[in-house]
Amino acid sequence: MRACSLGDLPEEGAIRVVLDGLPICVARSGGEVYALSDICSHADVSLAEGDVEDGGVECWLHGSRFDLRTGAPTGLPATKPVATYPVTVEGDDVFIKLEK
């Protein structure tokens, strides 16, 4: 499912998209594009509003960090992972595969 244009993404940052009613954080870091649940597993806030760097995203509210590749928490207070989704880039289009 098309999520956005590559040009919509900052070089090191994220945007929020909603696909089939699901909030997704689409992030770019180190030239790669990732997709994960946009809801922090520690607090019900948008990860896309956080800082992206070194392959991770930091929640703006309490500072939880998540690995963009795996969704695993890499910094407290979060202890539960967030869902990740396969991404493909075709030309300037970013596609995300949602599991059915």
Sequence and secondary structure as in RCSB ss.txt:
>XXXX:A:sequence
MRACSLGDLPEEGAIRVVLDGLPICVARSGGEVYALSDICSHADVSLAEGDVEDGGVECWLHGSRFDLRTGAPTG
LPATKPVATYPVTVEGDDVFIKLEK
>XXXX:A:secstr
 EEEEGGGS TTEEEEEEETTEEEEEEEETTEEEEEESB SSSSSBGGGSEEETTEEE TTT  EEETTT  EEE
TT  S   EE EEEETTEEEE    
